[in-house]
């Protein structure tokens, strides 16, 4: 999982690779003080999602393929 600067701001975009799926927030790079209940994110429609708690945006890295269950 790669992040731009700190993953604690709503303006940040967390870029995910296939190995980072299933995606969830908060992510491991977030400090403990900014925790909220874990939310799994659906990236299958357009390759991006926004956390409803903190506003962090997640997107699939270019070329990343979501494999079926």
C-alpha positions as CSV (number, residue, x, y, z in Angstrom):
1,X,0.0,0.0,0.0
2,X,1.5,3.3,-0.9
3,X,0.4,6.6,0.4
4,X,0.9,10.2,-0.5
5,X,2.4,11.9,2.6
6,X,0.3,11.0,5.6
7,X,-2.9,8.9,5.2
8,X,-4.7,10.8,7.9
9,X,-6.0,13.7,5.8
10,X,-9.2,13.6,3.8
11,X,-7.3,15.1,0.9
12,X,-4.9,12.2,0.6
13,X,-5.4,9.4,-1.9
14,X,-4.2,5.9,-0.9
15,X,-3.1,3.9,-4.0
16,X,-3.7,0.2,-3.6
17,X,-2.1,-2.8,-5.4
18,X,-3.7,-6.2,-5.8
19,X,-1.9,-7.5,-2.7
20,X,-3.7,-4.8,-0.6
21,X,-7.2,-6.2,-1.4
22,X,-9.6,-6.5,0.2
23,X,-9.3,-2.8,1.0
24,X,-10.3,-1.4,4.3
25,X,-10.0,1.8,6.3
26,X,-8.4,2.7,8.6
27,X,-5.3,1.4,6.9
28,X,-2.1,0.3,8.6
29,X,-0.3,3.6,7.9
30,X,-2.8,5.6,10.0
31,X,-1.9,6.6,13.5
32,X,-3.8,5.1,16.4
33,X,-5.4,8.4,17.4
34,X,-7.2,8.7,14.1
35,X,-8.8,5.2,14.3
36,X,-12.4,4.5,13.6
37,X,-14.4,1.3,13.1
38,X,-13.0,-0.8,10.2
39,X,-14.9,-0.3,7.0
40,X,-14.3,-2.5,3.9
41,X,-14.3,-0.6,0.7
42,X,-15.8,-1.7,-2.6
43,X,-13.4,-0.7,-5.4
44,X,-15.1,-2.8,-8.1
45,X,-17.1,0.1,-9.5
46,X,-14.6,2.6,-11.1
47,X,-11.6,1.5,-9.1
48,X,-12.0,4.1,-6.3
49,X,-13.8,4.5,-3.0
50,X,-14.0,7.0,-0.1
51,X,-14.2,6.1,3.5
52,X,-17.4,7.3,5.0
53,X,-15.8,7.9,8.4
54,X,-12.7,9.9,7.7
55,X,-13.0,10.8,4.0
56,X,-9.7,9.1,2.9
57,X,-9.8,8.3,-0.7
58,X,-8.6,4.9,-2.0
59,X,-7.9,4.0,-5.6
60,X,-6.4,1.1,-7.5
61,X,-3.0,1.6,-9.0
62,X,-2.9,1.7,-12.8
63,X,-3.1,-1.8,-14.2
64,X,-4.3,-3.4,-11.0
65,X,-6.9,-6.1,-11.7
66,X,-9.6,-7.1,-9.2
67,X,-9.9,-10.9,-9.2
68,X,-13.2,-12.6,-8.6
69,X,-14.0,-14.5,-5.4
